[in-house]
Amino acid sequence: MRITLPSGTPAEIDTSVERPTMGLVIAPDIFSLRPLFDDLVARFASEWNMAVCAVEPFPGQNLGADIQARFAAVPGLDDDMHLRDLHEATDALGTERVGLMGFCMGGMYCFKSAVSERFSRIASFYGMIRVPNDWKSSTQREPLDYLARGDARKVLAVIGSKDPYTPSGDVAAIQSAGCTIAEYPDAEHGFAHDATRPSHRISDAADAFARAHAWLSGS
């Protein structure tokens, strides 16, 4: 169901599991909360026995489906405010232990969230390792800087080898920082979470989610 966090940001939450093993916050891709993420929240709550909450990345903005409008809005996002919303989502779950998982732009915020002590484990699906040039601003700081200041060892990075947002040199950089890498040689950007995308790979997606579940559930 939809809730509003104390900041005013919308979120989708499922706390129907009677005895959740842990909580999970989800950082969506650039297309925001939508039925896809409603379904993912319900799916992970049921299949992974977790309390789950997905957070709207563009609160108060009506951006529609145009990707260019969304790209243009990213420089206006503020890292500190986004991390605040992710923290408020952890509070809404009411579990002692909480993990974080994100996709595409949300995966980039997973790298940045390595500075937070609120998340025991983090799974970033094809997150941008460096802020794209068109997204740069004073409130969009580099993921590698956050990984250097935080605990990169708790981050699993799910990578497609053919993804232009995660070139091999950048993957080597996050691995050197301490991230664990799960790389899929034939996968492109966005191959796992949205079955309607041309890049979707059924077997790789299943394997990546199994790895993410094991990672998030680990101590």
Backbone as JSON, one array per atom type, in Angstrom:
{
  "sequence": "MRITLPSGTPAEIDTSVERPTMGLVIAPDIFSLRPLFDDLVARFASEWNMAVCAVEPFPGQNLGADIQARFAAVPGLDDDMHLRDLHEATDALGTERVGLMGFCMGGMYCFKSAVSERFSRIASFYGMIRVPNDWKSSTQREPLDYLARGDARKVLAVIGSKDPYTPSGDVAAIQSAGCTIAEYPDAEHGFAHDATRPSHRISDAADAFARAHAWLSGS",
  "N": [[0.85, -1.19, 0.0], [0.32, 2.34, -0.46], [2.15, 4.79, 1.31], [2.93, 7.83, 3.09], [5.97, 9.19, 3.78], [7.54, 10.78, 6.68], [8.89, 12.99, 5.59], [7.27, 13.73, 3.53], [7.5, 12.34, 1.23], [6.31, 9.93, -1.1], [5.8, 6.37, -0.68], [5.88, 2.84, -1.29], [4.71, 0.14, 0.57], [4.99, -3.03, 2.2], [4.13, -4.76, 4.87], [3.09, -7.14, 5.6], [4.0, -9.64, 6.3], [4.14, -11.87, 8.94], [6.26, -12.57, 10.72], [8.86, -11.17, 9.84], [12.08, -11.82, 8.42], [13.85, -9.77, 8.13], [14.14, -6.27, 7.24], [13.66, -4.58, 4.09], [14.64, -2.0, 2.03], [13.85, -0.43, -1.01], [15.31, 1.21, -3.73], [14.03, 2.73, -6.44], [14.29, 2.67, -10.11], [14.91, 5.23, -12.62], [12.36, 5.76, -13.53], [10.63, 5.82, -11.41], [8.26, 5.12, -8.66], [5.82, 2.76, -9.53], [3.42, 0.46, -11.02], [5.16, -1.75, -11.52], [7.02, -1.64, -9.39], [5.33, -1.79, -7.22], [4.59, -4.45, -7.52], [7.09, -5.7, -7.22], [7.71, -5.07, -4.56], [5.66, -6.49, -3.2], [6.32, -9.04, -4.09], [8.95, -9.55, -3.04], [8.42, -9.33, -0.34], [6.76, -11.54, 0.06], [8.16, -13.81, -1.1], [10.72, -13.62, -0.01], [10.26, -13.33, 2.63], [10.22, -10.84, 4.03], [9.87, -7.5, 5.41], [9.02, -4.83, 3.36], [9.86, -1.84, 1.61], [9.5, 0.57, -0.9], [10.84, 3.56, -2.24], [9.84, 6.7, -3.5], [11.74, 8.39, -5.92], [11.51, 10.97, -7.01], [9.98, 13.0, -5.44], [7.0, 14.97, -5.36], [7.14, 15.78, -7.99], [5.83, 15.77, -11.25], [6.61, 13.98, -13.68], [6.02, 12.32, -15.8], [6.29, 9.94, -18.54], [8.42, 10.52, -20.16], [11.72, 10.03, -20.88], [13.74, 11.92, -21.24], [12.88, 14.18, -19.84], [13.04, 13.19, -17.3], [15.79, 12.6, -17.08], [16.69, 15.24, -17.16], [15.79, 16.12, -14.72], [17.32, 14.89, -12.78], [19.81, 16.21, -11.93], [18.78, 18.01, -10.09], [18.16, 16.55, -7.86], [18.89, 15.76, -4.44], [21.48, 14.38, -2.66], [21.6, 14.13, 0.17], [18.94, 14.52, 0.98], [17.73, 12.4, -0.31], [18.92, 10.19, 0.95], [17.93, 10.67, 3.48], [15.2, 10.08, 3.03], [15.39, 7.34, 2.44], [16.25, 6.44, 4.92], [14.01, 7.1, 6.47], [12.24, 5.29, 5.41], [13.32, 2.92, 6.39], [12.65, 3.22, 9.08], [9.88, 3.03, 8.9], [9.52, 0.35, 8.42], [10.05, -1.05, 10.74], [11.76, -3.1, 11.58], [14.58, -4.72, 13.1], [16.88, -5.21, 11.63], [17.94, -4.07, 8.47], [18.13, -4.13, 4.95], [19.29, -2.77, 1.78], [18.29, -2.29, -1.55], [18.7, -1.48, -4.96], [17.99, -0.17, -8.29], [19.41, 0.64, -11.41], [19.38, 4.07, -11.59], [18.62, 4.03, -8.92], [20.35, 2.06, -8.1], [22.74, 3.45, -8.22], [22.32, 5.17, -6.07], [22.45, 3.26, -4.12], [25.21, 2.67, -3.99], [26.04, 5.16, -3.0], [24.84, 5.07, -0.53], [26.45, 3.56, 1.03], [27.69, 4.92, 3.02], [25.97, 4.95, 5.11], [25.04, 3.74, 8.29], [22.73, 2.45, 8.74], [21.99, 0.44, 7.05], [22.45, -2.96, 6.81], [23.36, -4.66, 4.78], [23.86, -4.16, 1.25], [22.55, -4.2, -2.02], [23.34, -3.41, -5.19], [21.93, -3.0, -8.26], [23.17, -2.74, -11.37], [24.01, -0.03, -10.96], [24.97, 3.38, -11.56], [28.38, 4.02, -11.6], [29.96, 6.2, -11.76], [28.79, 9.55, -11.69], [26.78, 10.4, -14.41], [27.67, 12.76, -16.97], [25.63, 14.61, -17.69], [24.09, 14.62, -15.44], [25.43, 15.78, -13.38], [25.86, 17.85, -10.52], [25.93, 20.22, -7.78], [24.69, 18.92, -5.73], [24.76, 16.3, -6.37], [26.87, 14.04, -5.66], [29.87, 12.05, -6.16], [29.56, 8.5, -6.53], [31.85, 6.87, -6.01], [33.25, 8.41, -4.18], [31.59, 8.3, -1.95], [31.72, 5.55, -1.44], [34.37, 5.37, -0.67], [34.32, 6.78, 1.7], [32.52, 5.36, 3.21], [31.38, 2.04, 4.03], [32.34, -0.04, 1.86], [32.51, -2.75, 1.75], [30.14, -3.96, 2.42], [28.6, -3.95, 0.18], [27.08, -5.42, -2.6], [27.6, -5.52, -6.0], [25.74, -5.8, -8.79], [26.38, -6.44, -12.06], [26.23, -5.82, -15.56], [28.18, -6.88, -18.22], [28.04, -5.61, -20.66], [27.03, -3.14, -20.21], [26.91, 0.28, -20.67], [27.04, 2.13, -18.59], [28.6, 1.02, -16.66], [31.54, 0.65, -17.12], [34.49, -1.41, -17.58], [36.78, -0.42, -16.26], [35.69, 1.19, -14.26], [34.28, -0.7, -12.82], [36.41, -2.18, -11.84], [37.39, -0.25, -10.12], [35.4, -0.02, -8.08], [35.55, -2.55, -7.11], [38.14, -2.6, -6.09], [37.7, -0.79, -4.08], [36.31, -2.31, -2.29], [33.85, -3.49, -2.8], [31.77, -6.33, -3.55], [31.57, -8.16, -6.52], [29.12, -9.2, -8.86], [29.08, -10.32, -11.88], [27.7, -10.35, -15.18], [28.34, -11.69, -18.18], [27.07, -11.35, -20.76], [25.12, -9.48, -20.4], [23.17, -6.47, -20.57], [22.42, -3.03, -19.65], [19.99, -2.83, -17.07], [19.0, -5.49, -16.98], [17.62, -7.19, -15.25], [15.35, -6.48, -13.5], [12.99, -5.69, -14.79], [10.81, -7.22, -16.74], [9.74, -6.42, -19.17], [11.57, -5.04, -20.6], [13.76, -4.83, -23.46], [16.32, -5.7, -22.89], [16.09, -7.61, -20.96], [16.99, -10.59, -19.25], [16.18, -13.75, -18.62], [17.3, -16.03, -17.2], [19.69, -14.98, -16.17], [18.62, -12.9, -14.65], [17.18, -14.32, -12.68], [19.3, -15.63, -11.41], [20.78, -13.43, -10.49], [19.0, -12.23, -8.67], [18.79, -14.29, -6.82], [21.4, -14.31, -5.84], [21.46, -11.74, -4.75], [19.53, -11.97, -2.73], [20.73, -13.9, -1.05], [22.99, -12.45, -0.32], [21.94, -10.13, 0.96], [20.67, -11.36, 3.09], [22.74, -12.38, 4.54], [25.08, -12.13, 7.31]],
  "CA": [[0.0, 0.0, 0.0], [1.04, 3.6, -0.47], [2.23, 5.59, 2.52], [3.71, 9.05, 2.96], [7.01, 9.28, 4.8], [7.49, 12.07, 7.38], [9.39, 14.06, 4.72], [6.27, 14.0, 2.5], [7.8, 11.51, 0.07], [5.5, 8.71, -1.18], [6.49, 5.08, -0.67], [5.06, 1.63, -1.34], [5.17, -0.69, 1.68], [4.31, -4.29, 2.51], [4.56, -5.3, 6.16], [2.09, -8.16, 5.9], [4.64, -10.85, 6.82], [3.95, -11.87, 10.4], [7.56, -12.57, 11.39], [9.86, -10.96, 8.79], [13.47, -12.09, 8.78], [14.54, -8.48, 8.13], [13.5, -5.28, 6.4], [14.32, -4.27, 2.82], [14.28, -0.76, 1.35], [14.13, -0.48, -2.44], [15.48, 2.48, -4.45], [13.62, 2.44, -7.81], [15.0, 3.25, -11.24], [14.58, 6.63, -12.93], [10.94, 5.89, -13.84], [9.89, 6.05, -10.17], [7.26, 4.16, -8.21], [4.79, 2.43, -10.53], [2.98, -0.91, -10.75], [6.29, -2.67, -11.47], [7.62, -1.66, -8.06], [4.31, -2.35, -6.32], [4.69, -5.9, -7.65], [8.36, -6.14, -6.64], [7.58, -4.99, -3.1], [4.85, -7.64, -2.77], [7.05, -10.27, -4.39], [10.04, -9.79, -2.09], [7.82, -9.56, 0.97], [6.24, -12.9, 0.1], [9.15, -14.84, -1.42], [11.91, -13.5, 0.85], [9.81, -13.23, 4.02], [10.76, -9.57, 4.53], [9.08, -6.28, 5.34], [9.64, -4.17, 2.21], [9.37, -0.48, 1.31], [10.14, 1.23, -2.04], [10.76, 5.0, -2.02], [9.76, 7.54, -4.69], [12.94, 9.22, -6.03], [11.21, 12.33, -7.46], [8.76, 13.44, -4.75], [6.44, 16.28, -5.7], [7.34, 16.11, -9.41], [5.02, 15.01, -12.19], [7.53, 13.96, -14.81], [5.52, 11.52, -16.9], [7.08, 8.81, -19.03], [9.48, 11.0, -21.04], [13.02, 9.8, -20.26], [14.55, 13.14, -21.27], [12.43, 15.02, -18.73], [13.57, 12.59, -16.07], [17.22, 12.87, -17.07], [16.89, 16.66, -16.84], [15.43, 16.37, -13.33], [18.25, 14.24, -11.86], [20.73, 17.12, -11.25], [18.1, 18.7, -9.0], [18.04, 15.69, -6.69], [19.87, 16.03, -3.39], [21.9, 13.13, -2.02], [21.26, 14.11, 1.59], [17.49, 14.35, 1.11], [17.38, 11.05, -0.74], [19.32, 9.3, 2.04], [16.94, 10.88, 4.54], [13.99, 9.32, 2.69], [15.69, 5.92, 2.61], [16.27, 6.19, 6.36], [12.63, 7.12, 6.96], [11.64, 4.02, 5.0], [13.75, 1.9, 7.37], [11.85, 3.42, 10.29], [8.51, 2.57, 8.63], [9.49, -1.11, 8.38], [9.96, -1.54, 12.11], [12.59, -4.28, 11.8], [15.89, -4.38, 13.66], [17.89, -5.3, 10.58], [17.39, -3.6, 7.2], [19.01, -4.06, 3.79], [18.92, -1.82, 0.73], [18.48, -2.77, -2.91], [18.28, -0.46, -5.91], [18.12, -0.51, -9.7], [19.77, 1.75, -12.3], [19.64, 5.24, -10.77], [18.53, 3.58, -7.54], [21.59, 1.34, -7.82], [23.73, 4.48, -7.93], [22.1, 5.6, -4.69], [22.93, 2.19, -3.25], [26.63, 2.93, -3.76], [26.16, 6.33, -2.13], [24.34, 4.73, 0.81], [27.47, 2.82, 1.78], [28.09, 5.73, 4.17], [24.96, 4.84, 6.15], [25.12, 2.59, 9.19], [21.38, 1.9, 8.91], [21.81, -0.71, 6.17], [23.42, -4.0, 7.12], [23.88, -5.1, 3.5], [23.34, -3.38, 0.13], [22.67, -4.82, -3.34], [23.16, -2.42, -6.26], [21.77, -3.57, -9.59], [23.65, -1.89, -12.47], [24.04, 1.38, -10.58], [26.03, 4.19, -12.17], [29.55, 4.08, -10.72], [30.28, 7.63, -11.81], [27.62, 10.34, -12.08], [26.85, 10.81, -15.81], [27.96, 14.2, -17.12], [24.4, 15.4, -17.73], [23.46, 14.57, -14.13], [26.3, 16.38, -12.38], [25.45, 19.08, -9.85], [26.54, 20.35, -6.45], [24.01, 18.02, -4.8], [24.97, 14.93, -6.87], [28.28, 13.72, -5.49], [30.29, 10.82, -6.83], [29.44, 7.24, -5.79], [33.15, 6.39, -5.54], [33.6, 9.18, -2.97], [30.8, 7.73, -0.85], [32.26, 4.24, -1.13], [35.63, 5.58, 0.04], [34.02, 7.28, 3.06], [31.65, 4.43, 3.9], [31.8, 0.65, 4.12], [32.09, -0.67, 0.56], [32.52, -4.21, 1.89], [28.78, -4.47, 2.56], [27.9, -3.72, -1.09], [27.13, -6.32, -3.75], [27.32, -4.8, -7.24], [25.3, -6.66, -9.89], [26.88, -5.72, -13.22], [26.2, -6.41, -16.89], [29.44, -6.52, -18.87], [27.77, -4.78, -21.83], [26.35, -1.93, -19.73], [27.8, 1.45, -20.84], [27.16, 2.88, -17.34], [29.52, 0.35, -15.75], [32.7, 0.16, -17.87], [35.35, -2.32, -16.81], [37.67, 0.34, -15.38], [34.92, 1.62, -13.1], [34.01, -1.91, -12.04], [37.65, -2.47, -11.12], [37.53, 0.74, -9.05], [34.56, -0.35, -6.94], [36.07, -3.79, -6.54], [39.29, -2.2, -5.28], [37.18, -0.11, -2.9], [35.82, -3.31, -1.35], [32.57, -4.09, -3.21], [31.74, -7.66, -4.15], [31.02, -8.03, -7.87], [28.45, -10.3, -9.54], [29.08, -9.81, -13.25], [27.04, -11.21, -16.15], [29.09, -11.32, -19.38], [26.28, -10.98, -21.94], [24.01, -8.64, -19.97], [23.2, -5.02, -20.78], [21.83, -2.27, -18.55], [18.59, -3.1, -16.73], [18.65, -6.83, -17.46], [17.04, -8.09, -14.26], [14.16, -6.17, -12.7], [11.81, -5.34, -15.59], [10.7, -8.23, -17.8], [9.28, -5.82, -20.42], [12.69, -4.39, -21.28], [14.43, -5.7, -24.44], [17.57, -6.22, -22.32], [15.81, -8.58, -19.9], [17.57, -11.92, -19.41], [15.44, -14.52, -17.61], [18.14, -16.86, -16.33], [20.6, -14.08, -15.45], [17.83, -12.18, -13.64], [16.91, -15.24, -11.58], [20.55, -15.84, -10.68], [21.15, -12.18, -9.81], [18.14, -12.05, -7.5], [19.18, -15.3, -5.83], [22.63, -13.82, -5.21], [21.12, -10.57, -3.92], [18.83, -12.46, -1.54], [21.72, -14.51, -0.17], [23.85, -11.37, 0.18], [21.2, -9.31, 1.91], [20.32, -12.17, 4.25], [23.95, -12.72, 5.28], [25.42, -11.23, 8.43]],
  "C": [[0.88, 1.24, 0.0], [1.0, 4.25, 0.91], [2.96, 6.88, 2.17], [4.7, 9.1, 4.11], [6.93, 10.63, 5.5], [7.98, 13.24, 6.55], [8.36, 14.51, 3.7], [6.47, 13.17, 1.25], [6.93, 10.25, 0.05], [6.37, 7.46, -1.16], [5.46, 3.97, -0.77], [5.6, 0.67, -0.29], [4.33, -1.95, 1.79], [4.91, -4.83, 3.81], [3.62, -6.42, 6.6], [2.69, -9.45, 6.46], [4.61, -10.8, 8.34], [5.27, -11.8, 11.15], [8.65, -12.39, 10.33], [11.28, -11.25, 9.29], [14.28, -10.79, 8.88], [13.69, -7.5, 7.33], [14.31, -5.04, 5.14], [13.76, -2.96, 2.26], [14.71, -0.87, -0.1], [14.22, 0.95, -2.99], [15.17, 2.24, -5.92], [14.54, 3.06, -8.87], [14.44, 4.65, -11.54], [13.1, 6.83, -13.24], [10.05, 5.83, -12.6], [9.01, 4.87, -9.73], [6.2, 4.0, -9.29], [4.38, 0.98, -10.28], [4.1, -1.94, -10.7], [6.85, -2.77, -10.06], [6.61, -2.06, -6.98], [4.42, -3.87, -6.32], [5.98, -6.42, -7.02], [8.31, -6.11, -5.12], [6.81, -6.19, -2.58], [5.6, -8.95, -2.98], [8.13, -10.56, -3.35], [9.52, -9.98, -0.67], [7.39, -11.02, 1.1], [7.33, -13.95, -0.05], [10.35, -14.81, -0.47], [11.56, -13.34, 2.33], [10.39, -11.97, 4.7], [9.66, -8.51, 4.58], [9.77, -5.37, 4.32], [9.02, -2.8, 1.97], [10.18, 0.09, 0.16], [9.83, 2.73, -1.98], [10.76, 5.76, -3.34], [11.01, 8.44, -4.79], [12.69, 10.67, -6.44], [9.96, 12.85, -6.75], [8.33, 14.84, -5.18], [6.6, 16.67, -7.15], [6.48, 15.19, -10.28], [5.76, 14.98, -13.51], [7.04, 13.15, -16.0], [6.5, 10.46, -17.34], [8.25, 9.23, -19.91], [10.84, 10.86, -20.34], [13.86, 11.06, -20.23], [14.16, 14.09, -20.14], [12.98, 14.49, -17.41], [15.08, 12.78, -15.97], [17.49, 14.31, -16.63], [16.61, 16.95, -15.38], [16.47, 15.82, -12.34], [19.23, 15.22, -11.2], [20.1, 17.89, -10.09], [17.89, 17.85, -7.76], [19.18, 15.96, -5.72], [20.2, 14.74, -2.67], [21.44, 13.05, -0.57], [19.76, 13.88, 1.8], [17.07, 12.95, 0.72], [17.75, 10.04, 0.35], [18.38, 9.45, 3.23], [15.68, 10.06, 4.28], [14.22, 7.82, 2.85], [15.74, 5.55, 4.09], [14.86, 6.19, 6.94], [11.89, 5.85, 6.55], [12.07, 2.9, 5.94], [12.94, 2.0, 8.64], [10.45, 2.85, 10.11], [8.41, 1.05, 8.68], [9.45, -1.73, 9.77], [10.75, -2.8, 12.39], [13.96, -3.84, 12.32], [16.96, -4.31, 12.59], [17.26, -4.94, 9.24], [18.48, -3.62, 6.13], [18.47, -3.06, 2.78], [19.22, -2.45, -0.62], [17.96, -1.72, -3.88], [18.65, -0.83, -7.34], [18.42, 0.74, -10.52], [20.13, 2.99, -11.47], [19.57, 4.89, -9.29], [19.75, 2.77, -7.13], [22.73, 2.3, -7.54], [23.58, 4.97, -6.5], [22.47, 4.51, -3.69], [24.42, 2.37, -2.95], [26.81, 4.1, -2.79], [25.76, 6.03, -0.7], [25.3, 3.87, 1.6], [27.95, 3.61, 3.0], [27.13, 5.56, 5.35], [25.17, 3.58, 6.99], [23.77, 1.9, 9.35], [21.18, 0.63, 8.08], [22.89, -1.75, 6.43], [24.1, -4.54, 5.87], [23.17, -4.32, 2.39], [23.56, -4.17, -1.16], [22.34, -3.78, -4.4], [23.08, -3.14, -7.59], [22.1, -2.52, -10.65], [23.54, -0.4, -12.16], [25.19, 2.12, -11.26], [27.18, 4.34, -11.17], [30.11, 5.5, -10.68], [29.02, 8.38, -12.25], [27.75, 10.74, -13.54], [26.97, 12.32, -15.94], [26.71, 15.06, -17.06], [23.69, 15.45, -16.39], [24.24, 15.33, -13.07], [25.71, 17.67, -11.82], [26.11, 19.12, -8.48], [25.9, 19.42, -5.43], [24.07, 16.56, -5.24], [26.46, 14.62, -6.78], [28.6, 12.32, -5.99], [30.12, 9.58, -5.96], [30.77, 6.73, -5.24], [33.61, 7.14, -4.29], [32.86, 8.62, -1.75], [31.34, 6.36, -0.45], [33.56, 4.36, -0.35], [35.39, 6.02, 1.48], [33.21, 6.29, 3.89], [32.26, 3.03, 3.98], [31.43, -0.07, 2.83], [31.99, -2.19, 0.67], [31.11, -4.79, 2.05], [27.96, -4.35, 1.27], [28.16, -4.84, -2.08], [26.74, -5.52, -4.98], [26.99, -5.81, -8.33], [25.54, -5.89, -11.19], [26.63, -6.51, -14.49], [27.44, -5.95, -17.65], [29.25, -5.6, -20.08], [27.03, -3.49, -21.47], [27.28, -0.73, -19.87], [27.96, 2.28, -19.56], [28.15, 2.25, -16.37], [30.71, -0.22, -16.53], [33.68, -0.58, -16.96], [36.28, -1.58, -15.86], [36.96, 0.8, -14.12], [34.57, 0.43, -12.21], [35.24, -2.29, -11.22], [37.83, -1.51, -9.94], [36.66, 0.4, -7.85], [34.98, -1.67, -6.3], [37.27, -3.5, -5.65], [38.85, -1.49, -4.0], [36.64, -1.08, -1.86], [34.5, -3.95, -1.71], [32.79, -5.51, -3.74], [31.0, -7.55, -5.49], [30.35, -9.32, -8.33], [28.24, -9.84, -10.98], [28.51, -10.84, -14.22], [27.55, -10.82, -17.54], [28.26, -10.82, -20.56], [25.15, -9.99, -21.63], [24.26, -7.16, -20.25], [22.56, -4.34, -19.57], [20.37, -2.68, -18.33], [18.12, -4.49, -17.07], [17.81, -7.66, -16.5], [15.63, -7.74, -13.78], [12.88, -5.91, -13.48], [11.73, -6.27, -16.8], [10.24, -7.66, -19.13], [10.41, -5.17, -21.21], [13.32, -5.34, -22.29], [15.7, -6.35, -23.88], [17.35, -7.31, -21.28], [16.35, -9.96, -20.25], [17.03, -12.81, -18.28], [16.37, -15.26, -16.66], [19.11, -16.0, -15.53], [19.86, -13.32, -14.36], [17.57, -13.07, -12.43], [18.16, -15.47, -10.74], [20.94, -14.6, -9.89], [20.29, -11.95, -8.57], [18.44, -13.07, -6.43], [20.45, -14.86, -5.1], [22.34, -12.64, -4.29], [20.44, -11.01, -2.63], [19.82, -13.06, -0.55], [22.61, -13.45, 0.47], [23.14, -10.55, 1.26], [20.91, -10.07, 3.2], [21.53, -12.54, 5.1], [24.24, -11.72, 6.39], [26.71, -10.49, 8.15]]
}
